[in-house]
Amino acid sequence: MSDQFKLAALSDDYTRFGLERDAVREWEDGARTDDSAGSYEWWYFDAHLSDGAKIVVVFMNKDLGAASSPLSPQLRVNLELPDGTMSNNTIAIPAAQWSAASERADVRMGPGNRFHGENLREYRIQATAGTVQVDFTLTSEVPAWRPATGHMLFGAARDLEFNWLPSVPQGAVRGSYTIDGKRHETTGVGYHDHNWGNVGLQKIVNDWYWGRGQAGPYTVIASFITSAKKYGFAEIPIFMLARDGRIVADDPEKMTFERDGIYTDAKTGKPVAGIVRYTYVDDVDTYVVTFDRKRDLVRNPLTKDLPWLKRAVARLAGFDGAYLRFAGVLTIEHHQGGRLVEKFAEDAIWELMYFGHARAVSD
């Protein structure tokens, strides 16, 4: 790992950020920035619903790559209906209609849009974008967790940050979504995390794979982050596996990451792995977590939502970032002493985010 890029995990790091090693507090899910130029922050929710629909909602104080911009809120609502029909909506919200509390998750964006949590246990997500309206309650079933402090530090002074808090690694979902005036009451399984930082992601991150899911009694959060060229393409693996709500594996030093079935996506020009696999070895126990792509949900250049002038400037500057989201099968295997003792499979969603240029990656 580059000496200018690390996951903050030392005792001094916990002291620096006022965090506890074995407990996540409610204020950690509150606003961690002041929304000024030079920072960004977002609250994310997704759910697999019992009727077959999938929903993603993100409350953002600005676009992912726009840390240098002033407060310019965006609301993203992506819905895949049971028949596969997609509705992807991103709307801008006036800065005067944005607020975020610091003591807990309580974010408001214009009339009727709110992301509100209590005690890291119960959340309500209400949002309207385009023809889609959602109103869901998320109740935590796996305790809030973070990889060490959750702070990834960059630069010689370690003063550039990207931070990540999975506030609800898994939770029960109930509520409704409405599309084109038709309301659907449903339940499901959901997830919520919170991200913030003080430097544009395109300056510190080249790409990442990130996925989460549930299969049988297991819950997994897994990510593989590759830093920007400036930091030597150094890598940070992140992994958390819980069984029946209790964490059984979360030491990144025990995890290896593999990509299989690599192809070039025709729309974005990025190399994509059809299969990503996380293998965690702990004495006699080995856990193998596999995400097997079946279809694409989103394939967007990151300049897609910019005004035409900003798109042109980004292209002239050589920026060709992309975001891809996939749907497929998550398989979790547990081996003991080389013998398979458990295997479970369920539908899952995961993503590939590119801020830098594509690099040749062999499978």
N, C-alpha and C positions, 0 to 999 in steps of 0.2 A: 504494500500500500504506500502511496506517495506520502512523504513527510509533510505535505501541505494539504492533506485530505484524510480525515479520520472520523469515525463514529465516536463521539465523546462518551467514554465509559469508565473513566477513572474517578476515584473519590473526589478529587479536586473539581472535576467536571460537575458532579452532583451539587457540590457546594456552590460553585459559580452560578448555576442556574436555579438554585433554591429548591432542588428536587430531592425526593426520597428514593432510595434504591428499590424498595419493595412495595411501594404504594404510589398510586396515581391519585391526585387530588382534583376536586371538581374545577378549581380555578384554571387548571391546565387546559381545559377545553374552552375557556373563555378567550376573548381577544388577546393576542400576544404581540400585536403590532399597533401602531398609532395611525395606520392607513396612509401614511405620508409617502411621498416619492422615495424610492429606495427600499420599499418593503412590499410584501404581498401576503395574502392569507386566504384560505378557503376552508369551508366545511362541506364534507362529502357524505352522501348517503346512497346506498344501492340496495335493491331487494329482488329476490326471486319469488314470484307470487304463485299461490296455489292454483290459479286459473291458467298458468303458463306464461303470463306476462312478466317482463323484466323492466325495472325502472331505475334510473340514475338521476339524482338531483344534486347540484353543486351551487352553493352560495359563495361567490367570489368577490373580493373587494377590488380586483382588477384582473386582466387577462394573465394567463400563466407566465408568459414571457415578458411582461410589462412592469417589472419591479420599479423602473425609473419613472413611471407615469404617476400622476396624482391619482387620488381616489377616483375610480371609474368602475363601479360595481357591475357585475354580470351575473345573471341567473341562467343556469343550464338545466334543462329537463329533457332527458332522453327516455323514450318509451318504446319497447318492442311488444307488440300485441301477440296473443297466443298464435295467431296465424302467420307470424313473421313480419307483419307490416311495421315499419319503423316511423317514428316521429321524433326528429331531433330539433330542439328549439334552444336558441341562445338569445336572450334579450338584455339590452342595456337598461340600467336603472339610474336615475339621477342621483348624484352624490349626496344631495340633501336628504334623500329618502333612505339612506343607509345608516344603520347603527349596529354596534356589537358590544355587548356587555363584557366586562373583564372578569367577573367573579364566577361566571358559568357560561355555557353555550346559550346565547340568546341573541340571534342575528335577525334583523328586520330589513327587508328590501322592498320599499314601496308598499302599497296597500295590499294586505292579505298574504304576503310572503314572509314566513317566519320559520326559523330553525331554532327550536327551544328545547333545552335539556334540564333535568333536575337530578342531582346527585349521581351523575354518570350512569344512571339507571333507566330513566324514562325520557324519551325524546318525542317531540311532535314536529313533523315536517309538513308545512303547508306552502304550496307554490303553484303559480299559474304562469305558463309560457306558451304563447301561440294558442293552439286549440286544446292543450293539455292542462288539466288541473289535478293536483294530488293533495291528499290529506291523510297522512299516515302517522301512526304511533309505533315507535321502536322501543322494545323493552329488552334490556341487556340480559343475555344468558351466559356470557363469558366475560369475566372482569376486564376492565380497561387495562391496556398493556402498552408498553413502548419498548423499542429496541434500545436497551441501556437508558441514556437520558433522552433519546429521540432526536438529539441534536447532531447533525452532520456538519463538520467544520472544515472550512477551506481557507487557503492562503497561509503565508508565513506566520502571520499574527493570529491565525485561527479565529478571525473576526467576521468571516463570511459564513452565513448559516443557511441550511435547509433543514427544516424540522418537521417531525412526523409523529402524531399521536393517534393510534387506533383506539378510539374511545369506546367503541362497541365492536369487538372482534366478531361477535355473532349475537343476534337478537331476534325476538319474535316480532313480526310485523302484523298490524291489522289496520284497516282503513279503506280508502277508496281512491280510484283514479277516474277521471272524467275526460273523455275525448269526444270532440264534435257533439257535445251536449249529452252524451250517454254516460251514465255513472255506473261504475263497477265496484261493488263491495267485495273485499277479498282479504286473505291473510297470506303470510309467507315468512321467509327468513331474510334478515337484513344485516347491514353492516354500516358503521359510521367511522370516518376518521377526520382528522383536522391537520392541516399543513400550513406552514408559514415560513418566511425567510426574509433576508435583507439584501439579496443579490439575485439578479435575473437568472433563472434556471439555465438559460442557454449559455451563460458564462461559466457554469460549474459542472453541468451534467451533459454527457453525450447522449445517453439513452438509459432506459430502464424497462425491465419487465416487472409487472406487479400483478398479483392475483390473490384472491381470497375465496374461500368456499367451505362447504360443510358436506361431509359424507359419513354416514353411520353416526357413531358417537364422537367423531373427530371434527375439529374446526382448525383451519389453517390460514395463515397469512404468510405470503412468501414474496420476496422481491430480490432482484439482482440489479444493482445500480452501477453504471460505468461512468466515471468522471470524465470531464472534458479533456481534450488533448493537452491543454496547459498543465493538467495534473497527472499526465502520463497514462490516461485511460485506466487509472487505478479503480479497483472494484470494491464494492461493499455488498456482501450478502446479508439478507435479513430473513429470519425464519421464526415462526411461532406456530407450534402445534399443541392443541389442547384436546383432551379426551374427557368427555362428560363434564365440561366446564373447568377442568383443572389442567394447567399448563404442564406438558410432559417434555417439551423440547423447545429451547429458544437460544441456544449457544451457536452463533454464526460460525464459530471456528470448527464446528462439527459437521458443517453442511457443504456439499458440493453442488454445482449447478451445471446442467447440460442442455444443449439445444440440438434438436434433431429435425430432419425434414425441412431444411432451410430452403426458402424460395424467395424471389424478388417480387414484391408487391407491385403490380403494374401501375396503380394509381399514384403511389407515393414514392416509388423507386427504392424503398427500404428493404433490406434483407429481413425476413420474418421466419421464425421457427414455428413449424406446424406443431411441434411438441416441445414443451419445456419441462424439465424434470429436476426436482430438488431431492437430494439423498442425504439423510441425516443419520450418522453413525454414532451411537453412544453405548460403548461396551458391547454387550450381547444384543442390544436392540438396534435395529435399523428400520427407519421409516422412509418410504419412497413416495413422494408426492408428484403426480404427473398431471399436467394440463394438456389435453389433446384437442386441438382446434377442429371444429366442425363447420363453422361459418363465421363470416365477418359481420360485426354490428356497426362499426364506424371505421372509415379509412379516409382521413382528412389531412391534407397539408395544414400546418398550423397557421399559415397565412390566409386560410379560407375565409375566416370571419372578419378579417381586417378590411377597412375601407380601401378602395382601389389604390389610392396614393400610397398608403402605408404598405400595401402588398408590393407595389413597385419598388419602394425603397428597400424593403426586406429582401427582395430578389436581387437587387443590385448589390446589396451587402453580402450576398452569398448565403442567406439564411434559408434553409430548406427543411425545417423541422416538420414532424408529422406525428399524428396520434392515431393509433389503431386499437380497436376494442374487439375482442373475440368472444364467441360463445362455443362451448364444447363440453367435454367430459373431464371432470376431476376424479382421479383415482388415488386413493390413499391405501398403501400397503404397510403392514407391520410384520417385520421378520425378527425372529429370535433365534440366535445361534445358527443362522443360515436357513431357518425353516419359516415359511410363510404361515403366520398364525391368524392374520386378519386381512381382509380386503374389502373395500367399500368404494362405490362409484356414484356420483351425482352430477347433474348439470352445474356449470359454473361460468363465470364471466372473468376475463382477465384482460390486461392491456400491454401494449408496447408504446412507449413514448420516446420520440427522438427529438432532441434539441440540436444535436450536432450532425455532421455528415455521416452517411453510411460508411461503415468499415467492413472489409471482407471478414466474414466469420464462417469458419468451417464447422460442419456437423460431425 
